[in-house]
Amino acid sequence: MFLSRSNSAIAAGIFTAVFLWGANNTGVKFLVGHWPPVWIGCSRMFCVAAILLGLLRWTNWFGPNVPLTPEQRRTLWWHGGTSLALYVVLFTCSLLFTTASNVALCLGTSPIWATLLEGRPTMRRESLKRYAATLLAVSGVLVLFWPKLKLGAEHLQGGALALGASLIWTRYSRTCRALGATLSGAEITAQTMWRAATLLAPLAAIEVFRRGGLVWRWDVAGIQLYCVVCGGVVSFALWNNALKHWPVSKVLLAGNLIPVTTMGWAHFCLGEPVTPTFWLATALIVGGVALGQANWEKIFGNRWLPSE
């Protein structure tokens, strides 16, 4: 099978996706300066879905291709597809008003929503570890971007859209987690993406018509191709594979590294400045991710706190 179930392979897949998504966020920031935002997301998802559906149909890289049940189809339409469509609109439109780094800041709050939805904090070991790891990582996100936050109307609008995208991303990830009981990560990605793209197609067509068509540039097309293959096919397949085997909050916790990779890519590619608190914030974020991912029973034994 193309995607592994071992914890080390899943972790490696998540961190690969995080690295690729940092470049993807930077690329989309560049794209919205030349192409309509909804069309960018819609066309990308159609291409990703077509590639993955072809691989699922003609290869066994992702395991056997299982026919969908009526209940799965309804879930894919009304929960997966609609959530992903709304997320793409909010994410791409937020980049019209603020920097890629500030958008990544807001998206970095998703582990908070996932942790809250998985249960209130208790004195049990796993609950305390989950909340402590989430708070530590999110504190790093805040430290990283606090000097960059601007209170202008446009930046506030962009931040509000990105925060909404974070909430919807959490909902989408929980849906993928539920679907992962019977479907592979690649199949979930393909099935949700073509549905989301179908829902957005009329709006994307209106955008292109109102602009009088698309301006063709090879650099823009090349970045869109990267977003399709690396930011779409590879990253979403790895991410949804992780959601199939790990709790949503644990997967999203690793996603706190996306602001770090986004800032790095945006600095080198778009000239966005690195904040003075970059290294302190990185240490907090990495510490939170390590706390959430580590098996502390093996390190400290089984005595310090009652188990779940």
Secondary structure, 3 states (H helix, E strand, C coil): CCCCCCHHHHHHHHHHHHHHHHHHHHHHHHHCCCCCHHHHHHHHHHHHHHHHHHHHHHCCCCCCCCCCCHHHHHHHHHHHHHHHHHHHHHHHHHCCCCCHHHHHHHHCCHHHHHHHHCCCCCCCHHHHHHHHHHHHHHHHHHHHHHHHCCCCHHHHHHHHHHHHHHHHHHHHHHHHHHHCCCCCHHHHHHHHHHHHHHHHHHHHHHHHHHCCCCCCCHHHHHHHHHHHHHHHHHHHHHHHHHHHHCCHHHHHHHHHHHHHHHHHHHHHHHCCCCCCCHHHHHHHHHHHHHHHHCCHHHHHCCCCCCCC
